[in-house]
Amino acid sequence: MHYLVAVDGSAASDRAVEYATGHAIAFDATLTIVHAIVPEPSVVDTDEMFDDREARREGGWEHLEQAETIATELAAQTGASIDVETQLLVGRPAHAIVNFAADTDIDAIYLGHHGTSSASEGDAAGSVASGVIDRASVPVTVVRRGALLPIE
């Protein structure tokens, strides 16, 4: 089995990492953690564009390192081992996540939910989560911040 969890550095995505890690441990699955950065439009000055792109790339790697630490520490706390991989994606997040999942034979996708969307906005899951749910060909689990972990 091979699971994917998409992160953005938020508390909600940290909870999704914990949840996905619990499932990966239970089913002896590899866990791939991804973060997507949106490419900058070419309208801005090239020096500014390069600096911003580098800053976003560095921030993305920091999110991935934080998530990898969460996964490996949780596994260690339970006495389990887990194979964790990280990947920085470039593109619109929902598209990049779904395309990566399809290209790497992912069996399930996990995402955090911030809880900032309202039913009146017509998007109860959040824009990235909704986009992944709409496009993915594998099961998608949207994890709320207060979700119980499968290993608690």
Phi and psi restraints in degrees (value plus and minus 20) as a CYANA .aco file:
   2 HIS   PHI    -164.5  -124.5
   2 HIS   PSI      95.9   135.9
   3 TYR   PHI    -128.6   -88.6
   3 TYR   PSI     131.5   171.5
   4 LEU   PHI    -142.8  -102.8
   4 LEU   PSI     114.8   154.8
   5 VAL   PHI    -146.1  -106.1
   5 VAL   PSI     108.1   148.1
   6 ALA   PHI    -116.3   -76.3
   6 ALA   PSI     114.9   154.9
   7 VAL   PHI    -145.9  -105.9
   7 VAL   PSI     135.2   175.2
   8 ASP   PHI    -155.3  -115.3
   8 ASP   PSI      -9.2    30.8
   9 GLY   PHI      66.5   106.5
   9 GLY   PSI     -21.1    18.9
  10 SER   PHI    -105.3   -65.3
  10 SER   PSI     146.3   186.3
  11 ALA   PHI     -82.1   -42.1
  11 ALA   PSI     -54.9   -14.9
  12 ALA   PHI     -85.7   -45.7
  12 ALA   PSI     -60.4   -20.4
  13 SER   PHI     -93.4   -53.4
  13 SER   PSI     -50.7   -10.7
  14 ASP   PHI     -81.4   -41.4
  14 ASP   PSI     -61.0   -21.0
  15 ARG   PHI     -85.7   -45.7
  15 ARG   PSI     -57.7   -17.7
  16 ALA   PHI     -83.5   -43.5
  16 ALA   PSI     -56.9   -16.9
  17 VAL   PHI     -83.2   -43.2
  17 VAL   PSI     -65.5   -25.5
  18 GLU   PHI     -80.5   -40.5
  18 GLU   PSI     -64.7   -24.7
  19 TYR   PHI     -84.5   -44.5
  19 TYR   PSI     -67.4   -27.4
  20 ALA   PHI     -84.6   -44.6
  20 ALA   PSI     -56.9   -16.9
  21 THR   PHI     -82.3   -42.3
  21 THR   PSI     -63.3   -23.3
  22 GLY   PHI     -78.4   -38.4
  22 GLY   PSI     -62.6   -22.6
  23 HIS   PHI     -88.3   -48.3
  23 HIS   PSI     -60.6   -20.6
  24 ALA   PHI     -83.1   -43.1
  24 ALA   PSI     -60.1   -20.1
  25 ILE   PHI     -84.6   -44.6
  25 ILE   PSI     -67.2   -27.2
  26 ALA   PHI     -82.2   -42.2
  26 ALA   PSI     -54.1   -14.1
  27 PHE   PHI    -130.9   -90.9
  27 PHE   PSI      -5.0    35.0
  28 ASP   PHI      30.5    70.5
  28 ASP   PSI      27.9    67.9
  29 ALA   PHI    -122.3   -82.3
  29 ALA   PSI     133.8   173.8
  30 THR   PHI     -97.4   -57.4
  30 THR   PSI     121.5   161.5
  31 LEU   PHI    -134.5   -94.5
  31 LEU   PSI     100.2   140.2
  32 THR   PHI    -126.2   -86.2
  32 THR   PSI     105.6   145.6
  33 ILE   PHI    -123.7   -83.7
  33 ILE   PSI     108.3   148.3
  34 VAL   PHI    -145.2  -105.2
  34 VAL   PSI     132.6   172.6
  35 HIS   PHI    -156.6  -116.6
  35 HIS   PSI     115.0   155.0
  36 ALA   PHI    -128.2   -88.2
  36 ALA   PSI     112.9   152.9
  37 ILE   PHI    -131.6   -91.6
  37 ILE   PSI     121.0   161.0
  38 VAL   PHI    -105.4   -65.4
  38 VAL   PSI     110.0   150.0
  39 PRO   PHI     -85.4   -45.4
  39 PRO   PSI     124.0   164.0
  40 GLU   PHI     -97.0   -57.0
  40 GLU   PSI     119.6   159.6
  41 PRO   PHI     -84.2   -44.2
  41 PRO   PSI     132.8   172.8
  42 SER   PHI    -103.2   -63.2
  42 SER   PSI     -12.0    28.0
  43 VAL   PHI     -96.6   -56.6
  43 VAL   PSI     -47.1    -7.1
  44 VAL   PHI    -101.6   -61.6
  44 VAL   PSI     145.8   185.8
  45 ASP   PHI     -76.6   -36.6
  45 ASP   PSI     117.3   157.3
  46 THR   PHI     -82.9   -42.9
  46 THR   PSI     -56.9   -16.9
  47 ASP   PHI     -84.8   -44.8
  47 ASP   PSI     -65.4   -25.4
  48 GLU   PHI     -83.4   -43.4
  48 GLU   PSI     -60.7   -20.7
  49 MET   PHI     -81.8   -41.8
  49 MET   PSI     -64.0   -24.0
  50 PHE   PHI     -83.4   -43.4
  50 PHE   PSI     -65.6   -25.6
  51 ASP   PHI     -81.3   -41.3
  51 ASP   PSI     -63.8   -23.8
  52 ASP   PHI     -85.9   -45.9
  52 ASP   PSI     -61.6   -21.6
  53 ARG   PHI     -82.2   -42.2
  53 ARG   PSI     -63.5   -23.5
  54 GLU   PHI     -84.3   -44.3
  54 GLU   PSI     -60.8   -20.8
  55 ALA   PHI     -84.5   -44.5
  55 ALA   PSI     -62.1   -22.1
  56 ARG   PHI     -87.5   -47.5
  56 ARG   PSI     -58.1   -18.1
  57 ARG   PHI     -84.0   -44.0
  57 ARG   PSI     -65.9   -25.9
  58 GLU   PHI     -81.4   -41.4
  58 GLU   PSI     -63.3   -23.3
  59 GLY   PHI     -81.9   -41.9
  59 GLY   PSI     -58.5   -18.5
  60 GLY   PHI     -82.9   -42.9
  60 GLY   PSI     -63.9   -23.9
  61 TRP   PHI     -84.8   -44.8
  61 TRP   PSI     -55.0   -15.0
  62 GLU   PHI     -83.6   -43.6
  62 GLU   PSI     -62.2   -22.2
  63 HIS   PHI     -80.6   -40.6
  63 HIS   PSI     -62.1   -22.1
  64 LEU   PHI     -86.1   -46.1
  64 LEU   PSI     -62.5   -22.5
  65 GLU   PHI     -83.3   -43.3
  65 GLU   PSI     -62.2   -22.2
  66 GLN   PHI     -80.4   -40.4
  66 GLN   PSI     -65.7   -25.7
  67 ALA   PHI     -86.9   -46.9
  67 ALA   PSI     -59.4   -19.4
  68 GLU   PHI     -83.2   -43.2
  68 GLU   PSI     -59.8   -19.8
  69 THR   PHI     -82.4   -42.4
  69 THR   PSI     -63.9   -23.9
  70 ILE   PHI     -77.9   -37.9
  70 ILE   PSI     -67.4   -27.4
  71 ALA   PHI     -84.7   -44.7
  71 ALA   PSI     -66.8   -26.8
  72 THR   PHI     -90.3   -50.3
  72 THR   PSI     -56.6   -16.6
  73 GLU   PHI     -88.6   -48.6
  73 GLU   PSI     -58.9   -18.9
  74 LEU   PHI     -84.0   -44.0
  74 LEU   PSI     -62.3   -22.3
  75 ALA   PHI     -82.2   -42.2
  75 ALA   PSI     -63.5   -23.5
  76 ALA   PHI     -82.9   -42.9
  76 ALA   PSI     -58.4   -18.4
  77 GLN   PHI     -83.0   -43.0
  77 GLN   PSI     -49.7    -9.7
  78 THR   PHI    -113.4   -73.4
  78 THR   PSI     -22.0    18.0
  79 GLY   PHI      58.1    98.1
  79 GLY   PSI      -5.4    34.6
  80 ALA   PHI    -122.7   -82.7
  80 ALA   PSI     145.1   185.1
  81 SER   PHI    -135.5   -95.5
  81 SER   PSI     134.0   174.0
  82 ILE   PHI    -167.4  -127.4
  82 ILE   PSI     120.6   160.6
  83 ASP   PHI    -109.5   -69.5
  83 ASP   PSI      98.5   138.5
  84 VAL   PHI    -140.1  -100.1
  84 VAL   PSI     111.8   151.8
  85 GLU   PHI    -142.8  -102.8
  85 GLU   PSI     133.8   173.8
  86 THR   PHI    -146.7  -106.7
  86 THR   PSI     130.7   170.7
  87 GLN   PHI    -169.9  -129.9
  87 GLN   PSI     107.7   147.7
  88 LEU   PHI    -112.1   -72.1
  88 LEU   PSI     102.7   142.7
  89 LEU   PHI    -124.1   -84.1
  89 LEU   PSI     132.2   172.2
  90 VAL   PHI    -141.6  -101.6
  90 VAL   PSI     106.3   146.3
  91 GLY   PHI     123.8   163.8
  91 GLY   PSI     157.5   197.5
  92 ARG   PHI     -81.5   -41.5
  92 ARG   PSI     107.2   147.2
  93 PRO   PHI     -69.9   -29.9
  93 PRO   PSI     -72.8   -32.8
  94 ALA   PHI     -79.9   -39.9
  94 ALA   PSI     -64.6   -24.6
  95 HIS   PHI     -85.3   -45.3
  95 HIS   PSI     -66.0   -26.0
  96 ALA   PHI     -82.0   -42.0
  96 ALA   PSI     -61.6   -21.6
  97 ILE   PHI     -84.4   -44.4
  97 ILE   PSI     -68.7   -28.7
  98 VAL   PHI     -85.9   -45.9
  98 VAL   PSI     -61.9   -21.9
  99 ASN   PHI     -84.7   -44.7
  99 ASN   PSI     -62.9   -22.9
 100 PHE   PHI     -82.2   -42.2
 100 PHE   PSI     -63.9   -23.9
 101 ALA   PHI     -79.3   -39.3
 101 ALA   PSI     -63.0   -23.0
 102 ALA   PHI     -87.8   -47.8
 102 ALA   PSI     -60.1   -20.1
 103 ASP   PHI     -91.4   -51.4
 103 ASP   PSI     -42.6    -2.6
 104 THR   PHI    -135.2   -95.2
 104 THR   PSI      -3.8    36.2
 105 ASP   PHI      34.6    74.6
 105 ASP   PSI      27.6    67.6
 106 ILE   PHI     -91.1   -51.1
 106 ILE   PSI     120.8   160.8
 107 ASP   PHI    -114.4   -74.4
 107 ASP   PSI     -42.4    -2.4
 108 ALA   PHI    -181.0  -141.0
 108 ALA   PSI     130.3   170.3
 109 ILE   PHI    -140.0  -100.0
 109 ILE   PSI     118.7   158.7
 110 TYR   PHI    -143.1  -103.1
 110 TYR   PSI     118.3   158.3
 111 LEU   PHI    -160.0  -120.0
 111 LEU   PSI     131.2   171.2
 112 GLY   PHI    -106.5   -66.5
 112 GLY   PSI     136.2   176.2
 113 HIS   PHI    -143.0  -103.0
 113 HIS   PSI     103.0   143.0
 114 HIS   PHI     -93.7   -53.7
 114 HIS   PSI     -45.9    -5.9
 115 GLY   PHI      60.3   100.3
 115 GLY   PSI      -1.4    38.6
 116 THR   PHI    -115.1   -75.1
 116 THR   PSI     -34.3     5.7
 117 SER   PHI     -98.8   -58.8
 117 SER   PSI     129.2   169.2
 118 SER   PHI    -138.8   -98.8
 118 SER   PSI     136.9   176.9
 119 ALA   PHI     -80.3   -40.3
 119 ALA   PSI     -50.6   -10.6
 120 SER   PHI     -87.9   -47.9
 120 SER   PSI     -42.8    -2.8
 121 GLU   PHI    -100.4   -60.4
 121 GLU   PSI     -29.2    10.8
 122 GLY   PHI      55.2    95.2
 122 GLY   PSI      -2.6    37.4
 123 ASP   PHI    -160.8  -120.8
 123 ASP   PSI      53.7    93.7
 124 ALA   PHI     -86.4   -46.4
 124 ALA   PSI     -41.5    -1.5
 125 ALA   PHI    -118.1   -78.1
 125 ALA   PSI     -30.3     9.7
 126 GLY   PHI      76.8   116.8
 126 GLY   PSI     133.3   173.3
 127 SER   PHI     -85.7   -45.7
 127 SER   PSI     -65.5   -25.5
 128 VAL   PHI     -88.1   -48.1
 128 VAL   PSI     -66.8   -26.8
 129 ALA   PHI     -79.8   -39.8
 129 ALA   PSI     -64.5   -24.5
 130 SER   PHI     -81.4   -41.4
 130 SER   PSI     -61.6   -21.6
 131 GLY   PHI     -83.4   -43.4
 131 GLY   PSI     -59.4   -19.4
 132 VAL   PHI     -88.3   -48.3
 132 VAL   PSI     -65.9   -25.9
 133 ILE   PHI     -77.3   -37.3
 133 ILE   PSI     -64.2   -24.2
 134 ASP   PHI     -86.6   -46.6
 134 ASP   PSI     -51.4   -11.4
 135 ARG   PHI    -124.2   -84.2
 135 ARG   PSI     -42.1    -2.1
 136 ALA   PHI     -91.7   -51.7
 136 ALA   PSI     127.0   167.0
 137 SER   PHI    -123.3   -83.3
 137 SER   PSI     -14.1    25.9
 138 VAL   PHI    -143.3  -103.3
 138 VAL   PSI     144.9   184.9
 139 PRO   PHI     -80.1   -40.1
 139 PRO   PSI     122.2   162.2
 140 VAL   PHI    -142.5  -102.5
 140 VAL   PSI     107.4   147.4
 141 THR   PHI    -130.8   -90.8
 141 THR   PSI     102.5   142.5
 142 VAL   PHI    -121.0   -81.0
 142 VAL   PSI      98.7   138.7
 143 VAL   PHI    -123.0   -83.0
 143 VAL   PSI     102.4   142.4
 144 ARG   PHI    -101.1   -61.1
 144 ARG   PSI     136.8   176.8
 145 ARG   PHI     -74.1   -34.1
 145 ARG   PSI     -56.9   -16.9
 146 GLY   PHI    -112.6   -72.6
 146 GLY   PSI     -10.7    29.3
 147 ALA   PHI     -82.3   -42.3
 147 ALA   PSI     120.5   160.5
 148 LEU   PHI     -92.2   -52.2
 148 LEU   PSI     123.0   163.0
 149 LEU   PHI    -101.5   -61.5
 149 LEU   PSI     127.1   167.1
 150 PRO   PHI     -86.3   -46.3
 150 PRO   PSI     -33.7     6.3
 151 ILE   PHI    -128.7   -88.7
 151 ILE   PSI     -11.8    28.2
